[in-house]
């Protein structure tokens, strides 16, 4: 969770309420694109899988799982950040 928190703290378009005792969280983002459309594009272009928030009646973000080997998590977050840069 500390790695995800570090990334969130450095990512201006993303916020979350830090989870307690679980390995998934809901992140919210400030982008002008439907969350499902963004997640599909993210998967196709960056190979990163997130579950769109609209699947949980929480549009405007996604479910992020952070229980992965550290190199995999860091690379996935870097790719997500890169995808979010398109909105800068």
N, C-alpha and C positions, 0 to 999 in steps of 0.2 A: 504494500500500500504506500510505503514511503516514496517509491519510485514514481508511482502515479501521482502522488501529491506534489512532488517536485515538478513534474511535467505540467500539471494543472496550474501551479503557481507561476510558471513561465509562459503560459499560453493565454494571451489576452482575449481570445474568443470563447474560452471554455470555463465553466464553473461546475462545482459539484457540492453536495453535502457529503462529507467524508463518511463512508460506510463504517458500521461497527460490527466486527466479527464475521464478515462475509467477504468473498473474493470477487464480487461483482458490484458495480455501482452504476448509478444513472448520472451521466454527464449532460449538461445543457450547453448549447452553443449558440452564438450570435452570428448566424449566416443567413443570407437571403435565398435559401434553397430548402425545399421539403426534405425532412429528415430521411425518409425512405429513399428518395432519389439520391441524396448525398451518400448514404450507406452503400447503395448498389454501385455507384460510381467509385467509391473508395475501394470496394472489393475488386472491381474490374481493373482499376488503374494502379492500385497500390498493394493489392493482396491482403488487405486488412478487413477482418470481419467484425462488424458491430451490429447489434440488433437495434433497429430503428425504434425510437421512443413511441411512435404512434402505435406500435404493436402492444404497448402497455397503457394506451390512452394517455401518453405523456409526450406529445409532439414537441419538437424543438431540441432534440437531443438523441441519445442512444444509451443502451446498456453496454458498459465496458467491463470486460473480465480482465483482471490483472494478475491472475494466478498462472504465471508462465515463467519459464526460465528467464533470468534477468536479461540476457542478450536479446531474446525474442521480444520481451516486453518493451525494452528500450527502442528496438528497431520499429516495432509496431507503432509506438507513440510518435517516433520521429516521422514516420510515414503519414500518420494522421495529421500531425502538425503541418507537414508539407502540403497536404491536401487542403487544409484550412487557409493556407497562405494565398490561395487563388482568390480569396475574398478581401484581401488587403487593398 
